[in-house]
Every structure is written in structure tokens, then in C-alpha cells.
Amino acid sequence: MNGFHEFLNHPLVTHWGAVLLHFVWQGAALALLAWVVLWMCQRQSAQLRYLLATGCLFLMLLCPVITWLNLGEHIQRETPAAGAQSTTNAAPFAHVPEVGTTSTDRLLQGAESPAASRAPSSTDAKPFPPNEPGLFQVSALVNTLPWLVAVWACGVVILSLRMIGGWLIARNHVSNGNPLRDTWTARVNQLADLVELTRAIRWIESSVVQVPQALGWVKPVILLPASLFTTLTPAEIECLLLHELIHLRRHDFLVNLLQCLIETLFFYHPGVYWLSRRIRLERELACDAAVVALTADKLTFSRALLSLAEQAQLPSPALAATGSDLTIRIHALLGLKRAGSGSGIALWICLALCMFSLGLVSRANVALQQVVKSPVVESVHSHDAAPSIERFVTDGVPVPDLSGKVLDLAGKPVAGATVYLRQSMRARSGRGIPRPWQDLARTTTDAQGKFRFVDVLDVEQDRVFDPVDLVALKDGYALGWKHVLTTRPVTNIRLTLEKPTAATGRVIDEAGQPVAHAEVRLKHLMSLRHITQADLEQGRWPSWKDRQFVALDGFRDAPVATTDATGRFELKGLVAERGLCLQVSHPEYLLHDLYAATVPQLAPEMEALSKRPVQTGEIAVTLEPGYRLRLRVVDDETGTLIPGVRYIPDQQSYQVPPRQHDPDGVIEITHLKQPQFLATVYPPEHTAYLAYSNLFTWPAETRLLEVEIRLPKGIPVRGRVINEATGAGVPDAPVAWNLQQSQFIPETPHLHPLHVVTTDADGYFLVHCPSGEFAFQTRGRMRGFQFNSSQPQPAKRVSVSQKGPDSQPVIELQPAPRIQLIIKDPQGQPVPGADIRTAATSTRSVQLMDGSVIQSFIPIHGVSDARGEYRLDQLFMTDSSDQEKQLHEVVIRNADDTLGAQLLVQRPPQNAPLEQPIEVQLQQLGFVEGRTVHEPTGAPIAGTRIVLYRKQQGDRDTYTAVGELTTTAADGSFRLKGVLPGLEHYLSLSHTRYKTPNGIHLRFQTTSGNTHDFGQISLGDLNSPSSGAE
């Protein structure tokens, strides 16, 4: 008993008690700081939040050390040399002396120690009255400190025994377990290589454990439930095993062990428990994200976690794939809104403890000698300019803004990576020859791995979708890509770069001799099943939206290799376990496409289903000799080269790489399969030279044909395009012409003019022609003028001789009726920047598979000027009798989408003025709102996609998407704006896990500025009967 009293009276015990008491407010303050930091970073990666939370927890461990040292310095400074043991009771709280006295003296005089009551004060300060309440409370607190330390020590011992017991239980499971079954040994080794884990790992099966667990750091062990292999699919098992391997790669076991130590030391503080629990959650989220990055299969991993949801309590030092908050993790995997983590009560307790402990110290009139300054990790904000964007398309349609991050497999940002924005579908040229996929823009990632594409243009073309590819490259990584549908701006795009692999091989000719300087280029990447066509029809390519497929044809930075003198090559930067389409090219040989795979060998079942030859391992390529054509294009009079000439590959496979422009006047066409080739050479624009075409034939035993082409200058012909009604010139009008009664004769050069020019600002155009009869006419639709493709305008015929043309071609265009919209708000003020949308009838009809014919429409979109006016001159360009009966719907909205109107217009009669003014007064747009709930339970359903549709007026009884869409919030609620008053609308709902009602049951109308509330919209299970709005 005397030993226990000696322990309680030891100065270091009181010293440590003061440290533990100070940690009450220190830990609470750090917990509050961690909550604020994590709240600010809630949209960042789980790995970043994990690092920040772990840093705050380790700061908690550092606070007692700093406090102990500060209190120790005060004891050495304030304690007398001998016979003053009573001063140690006050020393832990006496950090800063006050004027005229010290806090130590005050606490000493309030202590109930006999020695203290008899000893005279060492200062002249007046002692406190014995009945002062504050002094009594502080004295009682000081005397209670040793007992608090004793209670703390008991708690630490009990929790330490509990932690050791959990460790022993886990090791017992390892000792009594069985080695991993042989069927999975090779696969787990492949998974370890996939996560780049080089340490030896023991895999143990146990009939006791219920979930996979990772144990150990120096000699790691992974415990697997024996039931795992009978209750889950192989894909689900692989996801769980990858999760445990990622834990080992990140050294999470060591961090978790330190967490358990900190929790044991400061078990009395709720802030420590809350922060430690949050660290475990963010650690699991970070590992989940890494698993998804490796497997790209969120649903399989989510199902695996749900299958293991019912489990026993794990020993504290163990790490499991199903630990932490399961609901939050699955929501994060599926991209749903994150639910609350239940941290509110703990944070309020931390705040109360912080205020209470600070008030207690203030009541004792004790100040800190030195504010404990935790190491502050400052965010480094780069003041440099954002990475520049190199844009390759200067004329076209805008692409919505795109932004995101490039990460490695561990979820860490990759700085300095090159990111390309590319077309994802082939455009078709006017001749029906597919163009290669085109790069649209290029940028690099910043220090945080972020990239952004703004103000990028895409080439204008006819297509239903507007998909693009994002491709990222960096040395030391395999290229990464993602398909994006650019119907609207997209943020938070994630591109993951994997560990690279390489393909090696050898290129030879038909005689078996090596081919040096051959180029091996990657054209396509796809899955192994696609490259073998195991799940595709013969000759069919994967869909553009297949996440495993990316087209790199025409890609500036596509992986490329060149053969050496022995014909060998090594193509680096490839993705492991993928199918490749490679193109091998050499000027003297035909292009050669081959299929390969970055695996040592195809699986037998896949090889049995293969519909095309796919090489694995060492690649062997044999090239066939081809023909080459070298054209020197010179001036017919001087014989000098004409720079800037072009050619198009007529009657030739589109796989021939076209040289569209030659700066030196020498064109070389390679990879020709036949000894005949029809080439058309075009002179530079705005020159007097004539175009040239000829069918070239190679002599026997000749592979390279060199020809000199002499281009003469043509006869100038000047014409004009005018407005039939006013006689004014029409600028930017495309004019086409052709030579009448011309006949192509093989082996005979054919001279002709450029086939299309554009008028200048006054409507004039200038062409150069050879002698002959020519027909001139405008090409295509001209805004504001009549156009009918079935009955084109008669051509203007001109006879051209060496003396010049017999007349000047003047093309008259008939203006189309137009409407001058005058747009005003409800107060009668003009509305600039208003959005005008409608559609014009096209003369082109489309025949469906059932034989029916539908009329096509041309969309029209414009914006009102500063006076709120807009000339609608594209609506009646088609001269059709059907248009006189048809109503056209024009929808107008202001810039912030709060005002709108619908207008129905009809083609004016033939004797009406060309321009009809119409004043349109906008009205307040309405809203629609509601809440989606689960039909059986009434629980809110988040993530329901909702699209607003509006019924089109007029003869077309159809609906069109308004452009407003949203997803329901966590409470199932939604609210959409943009509802035109007085018109019929309906909502389209969709959800991946619930059955949504038919849109016909969600029709509604609103008046100006009002809101239509659907209330609760019930969604049933997928196998349930119909659901609907209440």
C-alpha cells in the first residue's frame, strides 16, 4: 500500500496527469480541425482525406510529448533545490508567471499540504484567502491528478490486454489454417504482380474466419474463409483479394497498429475514437477506389461486399475487405451521394470538452508558457499559369468543356502527363472515304494531376452522337483512355495509368530478309475477347462506347517503334492483357495490319472461339512489296516546282495514307498494291493553274514510277452571285461548276478547274478554266435563300475559249420568306441574348426498313441581338407546297432560363412581303418538383435520373426533350425549371435498381411562373407491378 501511495505522490505522476488533462482540449481542438479539413476535402479523393486524417491523428500523439517537455522545463526552472516537494503539485499548470507573483505560488498557497501551509512564501505576494472558491477547485483538481493517472493506467492495461488477445486469436487462426488451394495459387500470384507487391505472402484458408483478413507487416499473411470459394463468383473473389493486397502494398497494417496504440493511450477521448474511425473509413474507400481502378467493375465489387456484410467482429490489428461503413463504401463505389458518417455526436462532445477544459484552465488563472504549435502542412498553390491547351481544329462546332485528373493505380495524381482530346467516331468525307480519327486538342496535367479542355472545336459532320476520347500518356506508364459523350460539360473525369508492358517481334520480306526502318504503330486497343472476335460477328469491330476499345488511328503520339538492321522491334507503353491492332509500314512495301495480344498465350477456350489469327509472345511480320509513285509538279512554262500542290486518292483504298499537301511540289504515293493508279493533283488555292488527273501504269519489273507533271495556267472567268430581289451580291456563296461533254481517256492527261470556290464580300468569284463549255451553279443551302435539292436551280452555261469567256456567269438566288422576331419581357423591355430554337423542313426524306417514309428536319438555333431582335431567315428556305400547310414551332427563352414563350408560325402566302415582323412577349417559366420513394417502404430513393419533355405543337404530335435534366437528392427530391406555361409536358424517370413509372402517367401543365408538384412518385422493385405518382 505504501508503494501505491509513493506512486501517487511521485512528481512525474502529477506531471503526466497534467499532460492527460491538457490533452482533453488539445485532442478536441485537433478533432474539430480534422472535421473542418475533411469537410472541405469531401469532393477530393479518399486517399487525400486519408492522409490528412492520419496526419491529424499523429499530431494528437505529438501534443502530449510537446506538453510534457514544456511542463518539464517549467519544473526545472521553478522547483527549489531541496525540500520543496509541494511545488510539484502546481508546476504542471504554471506556464507563464504573472506580474508580482507566479501561478505556482498561487497554487501552492491553495494546496492542503501541511508543508505548504507552514512554509513561508518565497515572494512578497499576498496569499489568497483560504475560502476563495476558485482556489479550492484548482487545489482539488491538482490533488485529483494522481488518481486520474491511476484510472488511466488501468484502462490502458485492460485495452492492451484486449488488443494482445485479438492478435493472439488472429495468429491462432493462421496456425490452424490450411494452405491456399492449388487452383488459386497461380491467380493470387498474378494479382500480387498486378498491384506491384514484391514481398512474399502467405495465403491461409480458415474455417473459422468469415471475411478475408490481412495480418502482419514484415511477414504478411492473408486469411481467407474457406466458404469464400463456394459462395462467391471468381470475379467477386478476385476483387476481395485485390482489396487485401492493396492494404499490404500501402502498409496499412502498420498504420492500423499505430492507430490501435493511440486509441489505447487516449481511450478516454471521444475525438480520438471518431478520428480513428474516420481514418479506417477513408482507408477502405481508398482501397476500394484502387480495386475499381484495377478491375473497372464497380458492380461486382459491390456485390462481393454485400455478400460478406454479415460477419463477426474482427480482431483490432486485422484489416478486412468488409470493414468500416459498408453503406458509405457502396455508395462511393456506385457514385451515389455520400451519406453522413454519424460523426455529429462525437464532434459535439469534442466541442464541449474543448470549451470545458479551456474554461477550467482559465478559471485557474493558468496560461500556457508556449502555445503548442502543431506542424502545419500548408497547401502549395502554384501561381504559375495553368497548363496551356494546344488546339488542332480551327473551324468547327464547339465541344463542351471537359476536366478531370490523371491517376496511377494507387490513386496518386500523375503530374506532367500528356492528355489528348480526340474524335471517337470516323467522319465521312464527301467522297465516302472514311477519314482517320482526328486529334482535337492537347494539354498536360498540373502538379495535382488535373487537366482541362476549354474552347475546343470539333470538325463539323453529320452524326447522331458526339463522343470523344480522352487519351493520357506519360513515360513509365501504359496509356490510359476514357470515352466521354459530350452532350454537356463533364467534370471529375478520371484517367488511370497502369504499369506498362511491351510487344516485341521481327519484320521480314517475302524472301526472309530483315526489313530495317519499318514503322510499327499501334492502331487499336481492345479486350482479348474482341481482338479474337470471340464475342463478335466475323469482321465486326467493337462499339465506340466499349470501355475496353480505343481507336488510335491518326493519333499523333500513338506508341510506335522502328525496326533495327535485323528487323527487330520493341513497342513500349502498351497495356497488359489487351488485344492490339498494329500497322506495319515501309515505303517500299504494302501496309500490313496484324492482330496481337499482350499475354504469353491465349486461353484455350478463347483460342477455340477465335475468328481471326492473333499472335502472342514474339510477333512475326512478313511484308509484301508494293508500288510507289513520285510526282514532280512543275510550272508548264518555267519548269520550276510548284509548292503547295495537293492530291486525292481516286479509286484507291482509303488505307493509303494521303499526302494532302506538299510544300515542295513533289508528291510521293506509297503502299500501292496494283501497278495502276488514278491520281488527281490540285494546284495551290488562289492560283491560275489547272488541276490535273491521269491514270498511271508502271512498266514491268518497276516498283518506283517517277513522273513530271506540267501544269498550265487557265483562262480567267469572273462571275457573281446576286440576290434576285435586290441585285446585291451574296457573300460566302459556294460556287461549283463542271466541264460539259468531257470524256476521260486512259493514259491521256486530263486538265480541269478547281470544282468549288467561294464568293467574296461583294458576291464575286474568280476561276481559271481550260477551253470548253462550263456550267456554273451554287452548291448546297444558302441561308436566307430558296433551296430545293429535287429541283435544283438551272446552271449558268458559259463557253470559254483562248480569247476568254463569251459571257459573265451571273447566278441569281431567290430570297426565302423571313420573320423578324422582336422579343420583349413581361414589362415590354427588349430581351438581348434570348435563345431561339426551331426546325426547318428538309426536302430530303428517309425511307425506313418497313417501307414508310418520314420527312427529315434541319435544326435552327440563334440568339437575339442587343435590341432583342432576331431574323429567322432559315425556316422557309425549302420551296415546298407542304410548307404552306405546316405549322412550325419556335421556342424562345431568355439567357437565365426564367422567361420563355412558344410561337407557331406558318409560311407566308406567295404574294406576302418577304419579311414579316412578329413581336413576342416572354412569360415566367414554371417549375416541376417531386420526390421519389420506394413503393413498399416509403423510403426516399436518391439518384433517380429525371428528364423533362415538352409536347411539340402543330401537326407533329411528338415530344421533345427540353434540355433540363437532374437526379434526385439524398431525400429523393428534385426540382426542374424551364416549364413553358400552358403547354403539355411529361417527366421521364429512370433508375438502375428500381422500376420507374411510364412517362404517360407523369403529364402536366402549368401556368406562368407556377410550380407543379407531383408529390411522392413511387418506384417499385424491378420485378414488381407498375408504379406511379400518388
LUMKOLVO-438596 format. One record per residue (C-alpha): residue in three letters; x, y, z. Coordinates in steps of 0.5 Angstrom, whole numbers, plus 500, padded with zeros to 3 digits. Layout:
N
alaXYZ ...
! end
This chain:
1030
met500500500 asn506505502 gly509503495 phe502505492 his502512496 glu509513494 phe507512486 leu501517487 asn506522490 his511522485 pro512528482 leu512525475 val505522476 thr502529477 his506531471 trp503526467 gly497527470 ala497535468 val499532461 leu493528460 leu489534462 his491538457 phe490533452 val483534453 trp483541450 gln488539445 gly485533442 ala478536442 ala481542438 leu485537433 ala479533432 leu475540430 leu481542426 ala480535422 trp473535421 val474542418 val479540414 leu476533412 trp469537410 met473542406 cys476536402 gln470532402 arg470532394 gln477530394 ser480523393 ala479519399 gln487518399 leu488525400 arg483525406 tyr486519409 leu493522409 leu490529412 ala486525418 thr492521419 gly497527420 cys492530425 leu492523429 phe499523429 leu499530431 met495528437 leu501523439 leu506529439 cys502534443 pro503530450 val510530448 ile511538447 thr507539453 trp511534457 leu517538455 asn514545456 leu512543463 gly519540465 glu522546463 his518550468 ile519545474 gln527545473 arg526553473 glu521554479 thr523548483 pro528549489 ala534545490 ala531542496 gly525541501 ala520544496 gln516538494 ser510541495 thr511546489 thr511540484 asn503540485 ala503546482 ala508546477 pro504543471 phe499549471 ala504554472 his507556465 val507564465 pro509568471 glu504574473 val506581475 gly508581482 thr507573483 thr507567480 ser502562478 thr506557482 asp506561489 arg498562488 leu497554487 leu502553493 gln498557498 gly492554496 ala494547497 glu492543503 ser499540504 pro502541511 ala509543509 ala506548504 ser501551510 arg507552514 ala513554509 pro513562508 ser512565502 ser519566497 thr515572495 asp512578498 ala506577494 lys499577499 pro497570500 phe490568497 pro484568503 pro483560505 asn476561503 glu477563496 pro472558491 gly477558485 leu483557489 phe479551493 gln477548486 val484548483 ser487545489 ala482540489 leu484539482 val491538483 asn490533488 thr486529484 leu491529478 pro495522481 trp488519482 leu486520475 val493518472 ala492511476 val485510473 trp488512466 ala494507467 cys488501469 gly485503463 val491503458 val493496461 ile486493460 leu485495453 ser493493452 leu491486454 arg485486449 met489488444 ile494483445 gly489478446 gly486480439 trp493479436 leu494472439 ile487470437 ala489472430 arg495468430 asn492462432 his487462426 val494463422 ser497457426 asn491452425 gly489454418 asn491451411 pro495453405 leu491456400 arg488451395 asp492450389 thr487452384 trp488459386 thr496459388 ala498462381 arg492467380 val494470387 asn501471385 gln498475378 leu494479383 ala500481387 asp504482381 leu498487379 val499491385 glu506491384 leu507487391 thr514484391 arg514481398 ala513474400 ile506473402 arg503467406 trp496465404 ile492461409 glu485458409 ser481458415 ser474455417 val474460423 val474467420 gln468470416 val472475412 pro479476409 gln484479413 ala491482412 leu496481418 gly503482419 trp508487416 val515484416 lys512477414 pro505479412 val499473412 ile492474409 leu487470412 leu481467407 pro475464409 ala474457407 ser467459405 leu469464400 phe471460395 thr464457395 thr459463396 leu462468391 thr464468384 pro471468382 ala471475380 glu468477387 ile473473390 glu479477386 cys476484388 leu476482395 leu484479394 leu486485391 his483489397 glu487486402 leu493486397 ile493494396 his492494404 leu499490404 arg502495399 arg500501403 his503499409 asp496500412 phe497494418 leu503498421 val499505421 asn493501424 leu497498429 leu500505431 gln492507431 cys491502436 leu496504440 ile494512440 glu487509442 thr489505448 leu493511450 phe488516450 phe482512451 tyr478517455 his478522449 pro472521444 gly475526439 val481520438 tyr476515437 trp472519432 leu478521428 ser481514428 arg474511426 arg474516420 ile481514418 arg479507418 leu473509413 glu478513409 arg483508408 glu478503406 leu475508401 ala482509398 cys483501397 asp476501394 ala478506389 ala484502388 val481496387 val476499382 ala482502378 leu485496377 thr478492375 ala474497372 asp468493375 lys464497381 leu458493381 thr462486382 phe466489388 ser460492391 arg456485391 ala462482394 leu462487400 leu455486401 ser456478401 leu460479407 ala456484410 glu454479416 gln461478419 ala464477426 gln468483430 leu475483427 pro481483432 ser483490432 pro490489429 ala487486423 leu485489416 ala479486412 ala475488406 thr469489409 gly471493415 ser468500416 asp462503414 leu459499409 thr454503406 ile458509405 arg463505401 ile458502397 his455509395 ala462511394 leu463506389 leu457507385 gly458514385 leu452516389 lys451522394 arg455520401 ala451519407 gly453522413 ser458518417 gly455519424 ser460524427 gly456529429 ile455527437 ala463526437 leu464533435 trp459536439 ile462532445 cys469535443 leu467542442 ala464541449 leu470538452 cys475543449 met470549452 phe470546459 ser478545459 leu479551457 gly475554462 leu478550467 val485553466 ser482560465 arg479559472 ala485557475 asn488563472 val494559469 ala497561462 leu501557457 gln508558457 gln508557450 val502555445 val503548443 lys504549435 ser503543431 pro506543425 val502546419 val502543413 glu501548408 ser498547401 val502549396 his499554391 ser502554385 his502561382 asp504559375 ala499559369 ala495553368 pro498548363 ser497551356 ile492548351 glu494546344 arg488546339 phe489543333 val482545330 thr481552328 asp474552325 gly468547327 val463546333 pro465547340 val466541345 pro463542352 asp469544357 leu472537360 ser476537366 gly479531371 lys485528374 val490523371 leu492518377 asp496512378 leu494505380 ala495507387 gly490513386 lys496518387 pro496524382 val501524376 ala504531374 gly506532367 ala502527363 thr500529356 val493529355 tyr489529348 leu482530347 arg480526340 gln475524336 ser472517338 met468516331 arg470516324 ala468522320 arg466521313 ser469525307 gly465528301 arg467522297 gly465517302 ile472515304 pro473515312 arg478520315 pro482518321 trp480519328 gln483526329 asp486530335 leu482536337 ala487539343 arg493537347 thr495539354 thr499537360 thr497535368 asp499540373 ala502538380 gln496535382 gly495531376 lys489536374 phe487537366 arg482542363 phe480543356 val476549354 asp474553348 val476547344 leu473546337 asp471539333 val470538326 glu463539324 gln460533321 asp453529321 arg453524326 val448523332 phe453522338 asp458527339 pro463522343 val470524344 asp476520347 leu481522352 val488519352 ala493520357 leu501518356 lys507519361 asp514516361 gly514510365 tyr506508365 ala502505360 leu497510356 gly490511359 trp484513356 lys476514357 his470515353 val466521354 leu459523351 thr460531350 thr452532351 arg454537356 pro460539360 val464534364 thr468534370 asn471530375 ile474525369 arg479520372 leu484517367 thr488511370 leu495510368 glu497503369 lys504499369 pro507499362 thr508493358 ala512492351 ala511488345 thr517485341 gly518482334 arg521482328 val519484321 ile522481314 asp520481307 glu518475303 ala525473302 gly526472309 gln531478309 pro530483315 val527490314 ala530495317 his527502319 ala520499318 glu515503323 val511499328 arg505503330 leu499502335 lys492503332 his487500336 leu487497343 met481493346 ser480487350 leu482480349 arg475477347 his475483342 ile481482339 thr480475338 gln472476336 ala470471341 asp464475342 leu463479336 glu461477329 gln466476324 gly470482322 arg466487327 trp469492331 pro467494338 ser463499339 trp466506341 lys463506348 asp466500350 arg471502355 gln476497353 phe476499346 val480506344 ala482508337 leu489511336 asp489511328 gly492518326 phe494519334 arg500524334 asp503520340 ala501513339 pro506508341 val511507335 ala517503334 thr522503329 thr526496327 asp533496327 ala538493322 thr536486324 gly529487323 arg527487331 phe523492334 glu520493341 leu514497342 lys513500349 gly508503353 leu502498352 val497496357 ala498489360 glu493483358 arg490487352 gly489486345 leu493490339 cys492492332 leu498494330 gln500497323 val507496320 ser509501314 his515502310 pro515506304 glu517500299 tyr512495302 leu505495303 leu501497309 his501491314 asp496490319 leu496485324 tyr493483331 ala497481337 ala495481345 thr500483351 val499476354 pro504470354 gln499465351 leu491466350 ala487462354 pro485455351 glu477457351 met479464348 glu483461342 ala478456341 leu473461339 ser478466336 lys475468329 arg482471327 pro489470328 val492473334 gln499473335 thr502472342 gly509473345 glu514474340 ile511477334 ala513475326 val511480321 thr512479313 leu511485308 glu509484301 pro513489296 gly509495294 tyr509500288 arg511508289 leu509514285 arg513520285 leu510526282 arg514533281 val509538280 val512544276 asp510550272 asp509549265 glu513555262 thr519555267 gly519548269 thr520550277 leu517546282 ile510549285 pro510549292 gly503547296 val500542291 arg495537293 tyr492531291 ile486526293 pro487518292 asp481517287 gln479509286 gln484507291 ser483504298 tyr483509304 gln488506307 val493509303 pro496515307 pro494521303 arg499527303 gln494532302 his499538302 asp506538299 pro511544301 asp516543296 gly512541290 val514533290 ile509528292 glu510521293 ile505516294 thr507509297 his504503299 leu500502292 lys498495291 gln497495284 pro501498278 gln496502276 phe494509280 leu489514278 ala491521282 thr488528281 val493533283 tyr491540285 pro495547285 pro495551291 glu489555292 his488562289 thr493561283 ala492561276 tyr494553275 leu489548273 ala488541276 tyr491535273 ser489528273 asn491522270 leu492514270 phe499512271 thr501505269 trp508502272 pro513499267 ala514491268 glu519490274 thr519497276 arg517499283 leu518506283 leu515511278 glu517518277 val513523273 glu514530272 ile507534271 arg507540268 leu501545270 pro499550265 lys495556267 gly488557266 ile483562263 pro481567268 val473567269 arg470572273 gly463571276 arg458574281 val452571286 ile447576287 asn440577291 glu435576286 ala430581289 thr435587291 gly441585286 ala446586292 gly452581292 val451575296 pro458574300 asp461567302 ala457563297 pro460557295 val460556287 ala461550283 trp462548276 asn464543271 leu466542264 gln461540260 gln461534255 ser468532257 gln471525256 phe476521260 ile481518256 pro486513260 glu494515259 thr492522257 pro493528262 his486531264 leu486538265 his480542269 pro479547274 leu478547282 his471545283 val469550288 val470557290 thr467562295 thr465569293 asp468575296 ala464580300 asp461583294 gly459577291 tyr464576286 phe468570285 leu474568280 val476562277 his481559272 cys479554266 pro481551260 ser477552254 gly471549253 glu463549256 phe462550263 ala456550268 phe456554274 gln451554280 thr451555287 arg452549292 gly448547298 arg444551302 met445559303 arg442562309 gly436566307 phe435564300 gln431558297 phe433551296 asn431545293 ser435539292 ser430535288 gln429541283 pro436545283 gln437552280 pro439552273 ala446552272 lys449558268 arg453556262 val459559259 ser463558253 val471559255 ser476560249 gln483563249 lys480570248 gly476569254 pro469567256 asp463569252 ser459572258 gln460573265 pro456568269 val451571274 ile448567279 glu441569282 leu439567288 gln431567290 pro431570297 ala426566302 pro421569307 arg423571313 ile421573320 gln424579324 leu423577332 ile422582337 ile423579343 lys421583350 asp420581357 pro413582361 gln415589362 gly416591355 gln423591355 pro428588350 val431582351 pro438581349 gly441574348 ala435570348 asp436563346 ile431562339 arg430554337 thr426551332 ala427546326 ala426547318 thr423542314 ser428539309 thr427536302 arg430530304 ser426524306 val428518310 gln426511308 leu425506314 met426499314 asp419498314 gly418502308 ser415508311 val418515309 ile419520314 gln421528313 ser427530316 phe428537319 ile434541320 pro435544327 ile436552327 his439556333 gly440563334 val441569339 ser437575339 asp442582339 ala443588343 arg436590341 gly432584343 glu431582335 tyr433576331 arg432575324 leu429568323 asp431567315 gln432559315 leu425557317 phe422557310 met429556305 thr426550302 asp421551297 ser415546298 ser408546298 asp407542304 gln410548308 glu404553307 lys400548311 gln405546316 leu406550323 his413551326 glu414551333 val419557335 val421556343 ile424562346 arg428563353 asn432569356 ala439568358 asp438565365 asp432561363 thr427564367 leu423567362 gly420564355 ala415563350 gln413559345 leu411561338 leu407558332 val409560325 gln407559318 arg410560311 pro407567309 pro403567302 gln407568296 asn404575295 ala406577302 pro412581304 leu419578304 glu420580312 gln414579317 pro415583324 ile413579330 glu413581337 val414576342 gln413577350 leu416572354 gln413570360 gln415567367 leu417560366 gly415555371 phe418549375 val416542377 glu418538383 gly417532387 arg420526391 thr422519389 val420514394 his421506395 glu414504394 pro414498399 thr417502405 gly416510403 ala424511404 pro427516399 ile431514393 ala437518391 gly440518384 thr434518380 arg435521373 ile429525371 val429529364 leu424534362 tyr420533356 arg415538352 lys410536347 gln411540340 gln405544338 gly403544330 asp402538326 arg407534329 asp404530335 thr411529339 tyr415530345 thr422533345 ala427534351 val427541354 gly434540356 glu433540363 leu435534367 thr437532374 thr438527379 thr434526386 ala438528392 ala439524398 asp432525401 gly429523394 ser427531392 phe428534385 arg426541382 leu427543375 lys426549372 gly424551365 val417549364 leu413553359 pro407556361 gly400553358 leu404547355 glu404540356 his410537359 tyr412530362 leu417527366 ser422521364 leu425517370 ser430512370 his434508375 thr439503375 arg435499381 tyr428501381 lys422500376 thr420507374 pro413509372 asn411511365 gly412518363 ile405518360 his403518368 leu407524369 arg404529364 phe403536367 gln401543365 thr403550369 thr401557368 ser406563368 gly411562374 asn408557378 thr410550380 his407543379 asp409539385 phe408531384 gly409530391 gln411523392 ile413519386 ser413511388 leu419507385 gly418499385 asp423494385 leu425491378 asn420485379 ser414489382 pro408491378 ser407498376 ser409504380 gly407511379 ala405518383 glu401519388 
! end
